[in-house]
Protein backbone atom coordinates (compact mmCIF):
# COMPACT_ATOMS: atom_id res chain seq x y z
CA UNK A 1 0.00 0.00 0.00
CA UNK A 2 2.84 2.36 0.79
CA UNK A 3 4.34 2.00 -2.68
CA UNK A 4 0.99 2.80 -4.26
CA UNK A 5 1.69 6.29 -3.03
CA UNK A 6 4.76 6.40 -5.24
CA UNK A 7 2.88 5.05 -8.21
CA UNK A 8 0.42 7.87 -7.98
CA UNK A 9 -2.43 6.23 -6.07
CA UNK A 10 -1.94 8.48 -3.09
CA UNK A 11 -3.79 7.78 0.09
CA UNK A 12 -3.84 11.15 1.74
CA UNK A 13 -1.97 11.21 4.94
CA UNK A 14 -2.44 11.47 8.60
CA UNK A 15 -1.07 14.87 8.71
CA UNK A 16 -0.13 16.41 5.41
CA UNK A 17 1.77 19.48 6.42
CA UNK A 18 1.94 21.99 3.62
CA UNK A 19 5.10 23.99 3.76
CA UNK A 20 5.32 26.15 0.66
CA UNK A 21 8.55 26.72 -1.19
CA UNK A 22 9.15 30.30 -2.21
CA UNK A 23 11.22 31.13 -5.19
CA UNK A 24 13.76 33.82 -4.30
CA UNK A 25 16.64 35.85 -5.95
CA UNK A 26 18.40 35.43 -4.31
CA UNK A 27 18.40 20.21 27.35
CA UNK A 28 21.33 18.59 29.24
CA UNK A 29 24.72 20.23 28.99
CA UNK A 30 23.05 23.37 27.73
CA UNK A 31 24.93 25.80 29.92
CA UNK A 32 28.28 24.13 29.32
CA UNK A 33 27.51 24.06 25.60
CA UNK A 34 26.83 27.78 25.53
CA UNK A 35 30.09 28.55 27.32
CA UNK A 36 31.99 26.16 25.07
CA UNK A 37 30.69 27.95 21.99
CA UNK A 38 31.65 31.38 23.32
CA UNK A 39 35.15 30.16 24.20
CA UNK A 40 35.61 28.22 20.98
CA UNK A 41 34.80 31.22 18.79
CA UNK A 42 37.19 33.45 20.72
CA UNK A 43 40.03 30.92 20.60
CA UNK A 44 39.57 29.68 17.02
CA UNK A 45 38.59 32.77 15.06
CA UNK A 46 39.31 32.35 11.33
CA UNK A 47 40.92 28.94 11.86
CA UNK A 48 38.21 26.57 10.72
CA UNK A 49 39.34 23.33 9.09
CA UNK A 50 38.92 22.70 5.38
CA UNK A 51 37.14 20.06 5.48
CA UNK A 52 -1.21 15.95 5.53
CA UNK A 53 -4.18 15.07 4.91
CA UNK A 54 -5.67 12.92 7.67
CA UNK A 55 -4.96 9.19 7.27
CA UNK A 56 -1.92 9.44 4.98
CA UNK A 57 1.82 9.19 5.38
CA UNK A 58 2.56 12.06 3.03
CA UNK A 59 3.84 15.33 4.43
CA UNK A 60 3.75 18.35 2.11
CA UNK A 61 5.82 21.42 2.89
CA UNK A 62 5.16 24.64 0.93
CA UNK A 63 7.98 26.51 -0.83
CA UNK A 64 8.23 30.05 -2.19
CA UNK A 65 9.39 30.80 -5.71
CA UNK A 66 11.77 33.76 -5.75
CA UNK A 67 11.96 35.23 -9.25
CA UNK A 68 12.62 31.84 -10.83
CA UNK A 69 16.10 31.90 -9.25
CA UNK A 70 15.57 29.57 -6.31
CA UNK A 71 12.94 28.13 -3.97
CA UNK A 72 12.90 28.47 -0.20
CA UNK A 73 10.84 27.03 2.63
CA UNK A 74 10.66 27.72 6.35
CA UNK A 75 12.10 25.52 9.07
CA UNK A 76 12.60 26.19 12.76
CA UNK A 77 15.55 25.37 15.01
CA UNK A 78 15.80 25.41 18.80
CA UNK A 79 13.54 25.60 21.85
CA UNK A 80 11.64 27.89 21.63
CA UNK A 81 11.76 27.65 17.81
CA UNK A 82 13.61 30.21 15.71
CA UNK A 83 12.53 30.44 12.05
CA UNK A 84 14.80 30.34 8.99
CA UNK A 85 14.33 30.37 5.22
CA UNK A 86 16.36 27.58 3.63
CA UNK A 87 16.93 26.05 0.22
CA UNK A 88 16.00 22.35 0.12
CA UNK A 89 19.01 21.12 -1.84
CA UNK A 90 19.42 17.68 -3.43
CA UNK A 91 23.00 18.53 -4.40
CA UNK A 92 24.38 18.63 -0.82
CA UNK A 93 23.93 16.88 2.53
CA UNK A 94 24.49 19.52 5.21
CA UNK A 95 21.98 21.65 7.07
CA UNK A 96 23.41 25.02 8.08
CA UNK A 97 22.22 28.47 9.12
CA UNK A 98 24.16 31.60 10.16
CA UNK A 99 25.38 32.06 13.71
CA UNK A 100 25.19 35.29 15.67
CA UNK A 101 29.00 35.12 15.55
CA UNK A 102 28.99 35.48 11.76
CA UNK A 103 29.54 39.17 11.13
CA UNK A 104 30.09 39.20 7.38
CA UNK A 105 27.96 41.59 5.33
CA UNK A 106 26.04 38.56 4.02
CA UNK A 107 25.25 37.09 7.45
CA UNK A 108 24.21 40.44 8.86
CA UNK A 109 21.33 40.60 6.37
CA UNK A 110 20.00 37.16 7.29
CA UNK A 111 18.30 35.67 10.33
CA UNK A 112 21.02 34.26 12.60
CA UNK A 113 20.65 31.47 15.14
CA UNK A 114 20.75 32.70 18.74
CA UNK A 115 22.10 29.65 20.56
CA UNK A 116 21.88 31.28 24.00
CA UNK A 117 18.09 31.39 23.65
CA UNK A 118 17.65 27.66 22.99
CA UNK A 119 17.32 25.24 25.93
CA UNK A 120 17.96 22.22 23.68
CA UNK A 121 21.20 23.48 22.12
CA UNK A 122 24.30 21.28 22.31
CA UNK A 123 27.80 21.95 20.99
CA UNK A 124 30.50 19.74 19.53
CA UNK A 125 34.08 20.82 18.85
CA UNK A 126 34.19 19.88 15.17
CA UNK A 127 34.14 22.22 12.19
CA UNK A 128 33.66 21.88 8.45
CA UNK A 129 33.55 23.93 5.28
CA UNK A 130 31.56 23.65 2.05
CA UNK A 131 32.16 25.26 -1.33
CA UNK A 132 29.09 25.65 -3.51
CA UNK A 133 28.87 26.87 -7.08
CA UNK A 134 28.04 30.38 -5.89
CA UNK A 135 29.69 30.65 -2.49
CA UNK A 136 31.45 29.12 0.48
CA UNK A 137 30.74 28.67 4.20
CA UNK A 138 32.74 27.66 7.25
CA UNK A 139 30.76 26.28 10.15
CA UNK A 140 30.84 24.82 13.62
CA UNK A 141 29.03 21.51 14.24
CA UNK A 142 26.20 21.82 16.79
CA UNK A 143 23.00 19.95 17.77
CA UNK A 144 19.44 21.12 18.41
CA UNK A 145 15.79 20.38 17.61
CA UNK A 146 14.85 21.03 13.97
CA UNK A 147 11.30 21.16 12.63
CA UNK A 148 10.07 20.98 9.03
CA UNK A 149 6.37 21.66 9.46
CA UNK A 150 5.15 18.89 11.78
CA UNK A 151 8.26 16.75 11.22
CA UNK A 152 10.57 16.99 14.24
CA UNK A 153 14.19 15.84 14.51
CA UNK A 154 15.55 16.10 18.05
CA UNK A 155 19.26 16.54 18.72
CA UNK A 156 19.81 17.08 14.98
CA UNK A 157 23.39 17.81 13.98
CA UNK A 158 23.80 20.89 11.77
CA UNK A 159 26.24 23.66 11.01
CA UNK A 160 26.37 27.11 12.56
CA UNK A 161 27.96 29.27 9.90
CA UNK A 162 30.79 31.49 11.21
CA UNK A 163 32.02 32.75 7.84
CA UNK A 164 30.10 33.08 4.61
CA UNK A 165 31.06 34.43 1.19
CA UNK A 166 29.55 34.56 -2.29
CA UNK A 167 25.89 34.72 -1.27
CA UNK A 168 25.56 38.50 -1.39
CA UNK A 169 22.02 39.59 -2.26
CA UNK A 170 20.61 36.07 -1.83
CA UNK A 171 17.30 36.01 0.02
CA UNK A 172 17.77 32.83 2.01
CA UNK A 173 19.32 32.15 5.41
CA UNK A 174 20.79 28.69 4.91
CA UNK A 175 20.65 25.35 3.14
CA UNK A 176 19.00 22.03 4.03
CA UNK A 177 20.81 19.26 2.17
CA UNK A 178 18.87 16.20 1.01
CA UNK A 179 21.65 14.16 -0.55
CA UNK A 180 23.49 11.13 0.81
CA UNK A 181 25.58 10.85 3.98
CA UNK A 182 28.73 9.95 2.07
CA UNK A 183 29.10 13.48 0.66
CA UNK A 184 28.64 15.17 4.05
CA UNK A 185 31.87 17.01 4.98
CA UNK A 186 30.89 17.08 8.66
CA UNK A 187 29.95 13.39 8.77
CA UNK A 188 26.49 14.30 10.04
CA UNK A 189 23.44 12.10 9.55
CA UNK A 190 21.34 14.28 7.18
CA UNK A 191 17.97 15.28 8.56
CA UNK A 192 16.01 13.19 6.04
CA UNK A 193 17.83 10.03 7.18
CA UNK A 194 17.27 10.90 10.81
CA UNK A 195 13.56 11.53 10.32
CA UNK A 196 13.25 8.15 8.59
CA UNK A 197 15.26 6.37 11.32
CA UNK A 198 13.03 7.90 14.00
CA UNK A 199 9.83 6.80 12.22
CA UNK A 200 8.64 10.29 11.33
CA UNK A 201 8.59 9.33 7.62
CA UNK A 202 7.10 6.01 6.51
CA UNK A 203 8.99 5.73 3.22
CA UNK A 204 12.47 7.12 2.37
CA UNK A 205 11.06 9.21 -0.47
CA UNK A 206 10.73 12.93 -1.09
CA UNK A 207 9.48 14.85 -4.11
CA UNK A 208 9.44 18.37 -5.56
CA UNK A 209 6.90 20.43 -7.46
CA UNK A 210 8.35 23.79 -8.52
CA UNK A 211 5.98 26.47 -9.78
CA UNK A 212 6.60 28.71 -12.78
CA UNK A 213 6.69 32.51 -13.10
CA UNK A 214 6.74 33.20 -9.37
CA UNK A 215 3.34 31.58 -8.87
CA UNK A 216 2.40 30.12 -5.51
CA UNK A 217 2.08 26.40 -4.99
CA UNK A 218 5.65 25.06 -4.97
CA UNK A 219 6.10 22.23 -2.49
CA UNK A 220 8.52 19.64 -1.19
CA UNK A 221 6.81 16.48 0.05
CA UNK A 222 8.16 13.77 2.35
CA UNK A 223 7.12 10.11 2.55
CA UNK A 224 5.66 9.77 -0.96
CA UNK A 225 4.47 11.64 -4.04
CA UNK A 226 1.08 13.21 -4.65
CA UNK A 227 -0.13 12.31 -8.15
CA UNK A 228 -2.11 15.56 -8.45
CA UNK A 229 1.13 17.40 -9.17
CA UNK A 230 1.98 15.54 -12.38
CA UNK A 231 0.50 14.04 -15.56
CA UNK A 232 0.80 10.44 -16.70
CA UNK A 233 3.11 7.98 -15.01
CA UNK A 234 6.46 8.47 -13.35
CA UNK A 235 9.45 7.33 -15.40
CA UNK A 236 11.90 5.69 -12.98
CA UNK A 237 15.62 6.20 -13.58
CA UNK A 238 18.26 4.26 -11.59
CA UNK A 239 21.09 6.29 -10.10
CA UNK A 240 24.54 5.87 -11.60
CA UNK A 241 25.77 5.05 -8.11
CA UNK A 242 24.32 5.20 -4.62
CA UNK A 243 25.76 8.34 -3.12
CA UNK A 244 24.41 11.28 -5.09
CA UNK A 245 21.36 12.06 -7.19
CA UNK A 246 23.01 11.56 -10.58
CA UNK A 247 21.64 9.55 -13.50
CA UNK A 248 22.90 8.44 -16.89
CA UNK A 249 21.74 10.77 -19.68
CA UNK A 250 21.68 9.33 -23.21
CA UNK A 251 22.04 12.57 -25.16
CA UNK A 252 21.04 16.22 -25.53
CA UNK A 253 19.59 17.16 -28.90
CA UNK A 254 18.06 20.03 -30.82
CA UNK A 255 16.09 19.65 -34.04
CA UNK A 256 17.02 15.95 -34.10
CA UNK A 257 20.70 16.83 -33.99
CA UNK A 258 22.77 15.57 -31.05
CA UNK A 259 24.53 18.56 -29.47
CA UNK A 260 25.92 16.93 -26.29
CA UNK A 261 26.29 13.59 -24.51
CA UNK A 262 26.68 11.77 -27.82
CA UNK A 263 28.17 8.79 -25.97
CA UNK A 264 26.11 9.25 -22.83
CA UNK A 265 27.00 11.38 -19.80
CA UNK A 266 26.30 11.97 -16.13
CA UNK A 267 23.49 14.30 -15.04
CA UNK A 268 22.93 15.48 -11.47
CA UNK A 269 19.30 16.33 -10.65
CA UNK A 270 19.81 19.35 -8.40
CA UNK A 271 17.13 21.47 -6.75
CA UNK A 272 19.85 23.75 -5.38
CA UNK A 273 20.86 24.98 -8.84
CA UNK A 274 18.71 27.44 -10.75
CA UNK A 275 20.29 26.71 -14.16
CA UNK A 276 21.21 23.91 -16.53
CA UNK A 277 24.98 23.56 -16.30
CA UNK A 278 27.35 21.67 -18.59
CA UNK A 279 30.91 21.64 -19.92
CA UNK A 280 31.80 25.11 -21.25
CA UNK A 281 32.69 23.95 -24.76
CA UNK A 282 29.32 22.26 -25.20
CA UNK A 283 27.34 25.09 -23.63
CA UNK A 284 29.14 27.46 -26.02
CA UNK A 285 27.75 25.41 -28.89
CA UNK A 286 24.24 25.77 -27.50
CA UNK A 287 24.66 29.53 -27.18
CA UNK A 288 25.75 29.72 -30.82
CA UNK A 289 22.86 27.57 -32.04
CA UNK A 290 20.27 29.80 -30.36
CA UNK A 291 22.04 33.04 -31.30
CA UNK A 292 22.91 34.15 -27.76
CA UNK A 293 25.50 36.91 -27.38
CA UNK A 294 27.63 37.58 -24.28
CA UNK A 295 27.09 40.66 -22.15
CA UNK A 296 28.94 40.60 -18.86
CA UNK A 297 28.37 37.26 -17.13
CA UNK A 298 25.25 36.34 -19.12
CA UNK A 299 24.34 35.39 -22.70
CA UNK A 300 21.37 37.29 -24.11
CA UNK A 301 18.85 36.80 -26.90
CA UNK A 302 16.21 39.11 -28.32
CA UNK A 303 13.04 38.77 -26.24
CA UNK A 304 11.00 38.87 -29.45
CA UNK A 305 12.76 35.69 -30.60
CA UNK A 306 12.06 33.57 -27.52
CA UNK A 307 8.90 31.90 -28.85
CA UNK A 308 10.69 30.82 -32.01
CA UNK A 309 13.72 29.27 -30.28
CA UNK A 310 14.05 25.50 -30.69
CA UNK A 311 13.35 23.13 -27.84
CA UNK A 312 16.31 21.31 -26.34
CA UNK A 313 15.62 17.66 -25.63
CA UNK A 314 17.24 15.71 -22.80
CA UNK A 315 16.97 11.96 -23.38
CA UNK A 316 17.24 9.90 -20.20
CA UNK A 317 16.66 6.15 -20.23
CA UNK A 318 15.10 6.47 -23.71
CA UNK A 319 12.53 9.04 -22.53
CA UNK A 320 12.63 12.53 -24.05
CA UNK A 321 12.33 15.55 -21.74
CA UNK A 322 11.67 18.63 -23.83
CA UNK A 323 12.73 22.07 -22.58
CA UNK A 324 11.31 24.86 -24.81
CA UNK A 325 12.83 28.29 -25.30
CA UNK A 326 10.22 29.87 -23.02
CA UNK A 327 11.61 27.70 -20.19
CA UNK A 328 15.38 28.11 -20.72
CA UNK A 329 15.22 31.87 -21.34
CA UNK A 330 14.81 34.09 -18.26
CA UNK A 331 14.47 37.85 -17.78
CA UNK A 332 16.78 40.02 -15.73
CA UNK A 333 15.74 43.02 -13.63
CA UNK A 334 15.84 45.25 -16.72
CA UNK A 335 13.55 43.01 -18.73
CA UNK A 336 16.32 41.62 -20.95
CA UNK A 337 16.25 37.95 -21.94
CA UNK A 338 19.18 35.68 -21.07
CA UNK A 339 19.78 31.94 -21.25
CA UNK A 340 19.68 29.61 -18.25
CA UNK A 341 22.52 27.51 -19.70
CA UNK A 342 25.79 27.95 -17.83
CA UNK A 343 29.21 26.46 -18.49
CA UNK A 344 31.75 24.85 -16.16
CA UNK A 345 35.32 23.79 -16.72
CA UNK A 346 35.35 20.04 -17.08
CA UNK A 347 37.78 18.44 -14.63
CA UNK A 348 37.35 14.77 -15.57
CA UNK A 349 36.84 12.62 -18.63
CA UNK A 350 33.19 12.11 -17.71
CA UNK A 351 30.87 14.68 -19.27
CA UNK A 352 28.87 16.15 -16.39
CA UNK A 353 25.59 18.12 -16.52
CA UNK A 354 23.45 19.63 -13.78
CA UNK A 355 19.70 19.69 -14.30
CA UNK A 356 18.53 22.50 -12.04
CA UNK A 357 15.28 24.34 -11.50
CA UNK A 358 14.84 25.31 -15.18
CA UNK A 359 14.40 21.60 -15.90
CA UNK A 360 12.54 20.76 -12.67
CA UNK A 361 9.87 23.40 -13.22
CA UNK A 362 8.75 21.31 -16.17
CA UNK A 363 9.14 17.88 -14.58
CA UNK A 364 7.86 16.74 -11.20
CA UNK A 365 10.67 14.84 -9.48
CA UNK A 366 10.63 12.00 -6.95
CA UNK A 367 13.78 10.94 -5.07
CA UNK A 368 13.56 7.35 -3.84
CA UNK A 369 16.42 6.61 -1.46
CA UNK A 370 15.45 2.99 -0.74
CA UNK A 371 15.73 1.91 -4.38
CA UNK A 372 18.32 4.53 -5.39
CA UNK A 373 16.28 5.97 -8.23
CA UNK A 374 14.61 9.17 -9.42
CA UNK A 375 11.13 9.42 -10.92
CA UNK A 376 10.24 12.13 -13.45
CA UNK A 377 6.86 13.07 -14.94
CA UNK A 378 5.41 16.13 -16.65
CA UNK A 379 4.41 18.67 -14.00
CA UNK A 380 0.88 20.04 -14.06
N, C-alpha and C positions, 0 to 999 in steps of 0.2 A: 504493500500500500504506500509505503514511503516513497518508493521510486516512481510511483504513478505521478507524484508531484513533479518530478523531473521531466516526465514525458508529457507534461502539460495538463494532466487531469488533476488539478490542484484541489485538494481538500483544504478549505480555508482554516486558518490556524487559531489555536487557542488564544493567541494574543498577537495579532499582527500589529506590530508597532511600525507606524509609518514615520520614517525619518527622512525628510526630503533632502536631496542633494541640490546644492545651488551652484550654478556655474559662475565662476568669478575670474576677473583679470588678475587679473591677478589677485594605631591601636597599641601593641606592646612596643617598647623601644622607641616610642615616638619622640620623647624629649631627647634621648641620646642621639637619635637620628637627626633631629634638627641641629643640634650642636655640631655633630659630625659634618653636616653639609656646610655650615658656616665656616668651620675650621678648614675643611678641604678646599673650599674656593679661595680662601685667603692664602693657603700654603701652595696651591697648585695652579695659580692663575696662568693662563696661556701655555700650559704644559700638558695638554691632553694628548693621549696616545693616538696613533694613526690607525689606529685600527678601523494585532493579527486578526486576523479575524478569529472569533471564538471557535475552538475545536480544531485548529490547524497547527502545524509545526512551523509555519512560515512567518518570519519576522521581516517586515518591510520598513526600511529607514529612508526618509525623504532626503533628497539632495537638492542643492541650489545650483543653477546653471549661471556662471558668471561670464557673460559676453562670449560664449563659445570657446573660452580659453581653458577653463577647468571647472570642476564640480566639487562642491564642499558640502559636508554635513556636520551636524553638531554632535559632540560627545561631551561627557562630563568626567572630571577626575577629582578624587578627593572626597573627604567628609568634613563639612558639608560640600556638595558638589560645586565645582568651578567649571564653567562652560568654555569650550574651544571649538573653533571651526577648523576641520581637518580635511585633507584630501584622502579619500579611500583609494590606496595605490596598489595595484597588482604587480608593480615592478619592483617593490621593495618589501622588507619584512619588519622593519622597526616602527614602533609608535614613538613619536617625540613631540613635545611642545616646548615653547620658550620658558626659561626660568626667570625669576625676578633678578637673578645675577647676570643675565644677558643684557648688556647695555649698548649693543650696536644700534645703529639707526633703524635697522630692520626690526629688531626685537622690540624696540621702544614703541613701535606703531601697532604691535599685536598684543593680544591678551597673554599675560605671563602667569605661570603657575606659582601660587603663593604657598609654598610648602609649610610655612609656619602656621597656616590656618587650617591644615588638614590633620585630623586626629588619627588617620589611618596611614599616614606617610611613613615610609621606611627607606633608609638609604643603604646603598652598597658603595664600595670604594672603587668600582670599575668605571672605565670611560670608553668611549668609542667615537668614531667619526664616520660620516657618510658623505660621499660626493655624488650629487645628482647631475643631470644634464644641465640644470640651470643654477645650481648653487651647491653650497657645502655647509654642513653643520658639525659641531663638536659638542658632545653631550656627556653627562654624568648618568650612570645607571641608577634608577630609583624604583620603588614599588609603591603602589597605592591602588585604590578601588577605581575602576574605569567602567563607565556605563555607555552603551550604545542603545539609546531608547530604553527598553525594558530588559535588555541583556546586560548582566552584571558580571564583571570579572574582578574578584577580590585579590589583593596582593599581586596585581599585574605589574610585571616589569616593563619599564619604558624609559625613554631618555629625556632628561631635562637639558635643553639646549643652553649652553653657556656662550657659544660663539656661532654666528650665523652670517653667511655672505651669499650674495647672488640672488636673493629673493626680494630685492627692493621693489616696492610697488605692488607686491603680490598680496591679495586680500584673503589670506588664510593664515592660521596660527601655526599649524603643524601638519604632520603626515601620519596616517595610520596604514601601515604596510600589511598587505594580505597575501604576500608570497610565502615561500617555504622557509623553514627554519635554517636550512643549510646556507642561505645567503645572508643570514643575520650577522652583522659585524659584532654585535654585543653578545651573541649566543643566547638571546632571550627566546622564550617560547612565545611566538606571535599570538596576539589576542584571539584570533580565530581558532587556533589550535586549543588554546586554554578554555575557551567557551565550549568547544566540542568535548574536551576531556571532562569538564565539570557538568556535562549533561544539559547545558543551556540551549544547545542546538542539536536537533535530532539527526540530521544528516550533514556531513562535511561538504556542504555546497553553498556557494553564494552566487548572486547574479546581479547584473547591472542593466538598467534602462536609462539612457541618457537622452534628455529632451533636446530639441532643436530650437535655434533662434531665441534663446533665453526664455523659453516657455517654462512654466511650472511643470512638475510631475516627474522629475528625475528621481530615481530611487536606487538604493542598494538593498538587496534582500538576502536574508540568511536562513539556511535550512531547506531551501528548495527554490523553485522558479514558478512564478505566476504566469500561466499561459495567456492571460489577457494583455500582456505587454508585447506579444509577438504573433506573427502570422505563420501558418503552416507548422512544420515539424522542426525540431532542433536537429541540426547536423552535428554529429559528435566527431571531434578531432582528437586523436591521442597526442599527448605531449611528446616532444622529441626525447625528453628525459625527465624523470621525476626530480624536481628541484627548482624549476622556474616555469612560468606560464608561456613557454615557447612551443610552436608547432612547425611542422614542415609545410612550406608553401611551394606549390608546383611551379607557378610562374606569375608574372605581372604582364598584362597585355593591354594594348590600345588599338582599336580598329583591327582586331585579329592579328596584330603584330606583337610578338613577344618583345618587351622592352626591358625586362629584368627577370632574374631567377630562371634563366633558360634551362639550367640543370638542377633546379630546385634550390631552396634556400631556407634559412631559419627566420621565423617571424615571432616576435614577442608581442602578445596581446596585453596592452599596457594602459590601464585607466589613468595612470599618473602622467601620461604624455598627451598634450593637446594635438600633436601633429602626426603625420606619417613620415617616418624617418628611415633613410636608407643610405647606402654608400654614395659619397658625393659624386663620383663619376656617373653613376646611373641616375641620380636625381637631376644632375645637369642635363642629361638627355631628355628627361621628362619636361624640364623647364623649356628646353628648345622646342620640343614637339607641340607644346601648348602656347608658344610665343611669349613666355614670361621674360621680363627684363629686370635686371638687378637695380635696386635703389636702396642704398644703405644695407641693412641686414636682411631685407626681404626681396622677393621676386614678384613683380606686379604684372597684371594683365588689365586690359581695358574692361571696365565693368559692363559695357555694352556687349562684350563678346562672351560673357560667362555662360549664357544659355546655349551657345553654339559649341562650347568646348566638348571634346570627346570624353566619354566615360573611361575610367581606368579600371580594369578588371583584375581582381586578385583571385587566383584559383588555388583553393586549399582542399586537398583530398577530393579532387575532381569536381568540387562545387565552385561555381563562379559567384563572387561577391563584387557587385558593380558599385563603383563610387563615381557619381556624375560630377560635372564641373561645379554645379551649384553647391555640392558638399565640400569639395576640396579647395574652393576659393572662399576666402574670408574677407571681411572689411576692417580696415583700421579705423582709428578715431577720427580721421579726416574723410572717411567715406571711400577711400581708395581700395581697390581689390588686389589681394595678394594670395599666393598659393600656400597651402598648408603642408607642402612637401619640403622637408628639410634634409640636408646632407650631413653625414658624419664621415670621418676618416676611418676607413676600414683597417682594423688592426690584426685581422686573422684571415685565413684563406676561406673561411665560411662567410658567405654573403648574408648579412644580418639586416633585418627590417624591423621597425617598431610600428605596430598598428595601434595608434592612439585614438583619442576621442573623435576625430574626424571620421574614422572607420566605425567606431562603436556607437555613434549616433544613428547610424543606419542599421546596425545589427545588434540585436539583443544578445547578451553574452552570459553564459553559465559556466562557472568554474567548479569542477567536480574534483575534489582533492582525493577522495577514496579511490576513484578509478583513473586518476591522473589524465584527465581529458577536459576539453573545452567544448561547449555547445554553442552554436551560432544559428540565429534565425532572423528573418527580416523583422525589424522593429515596427510597431504600429505607429 
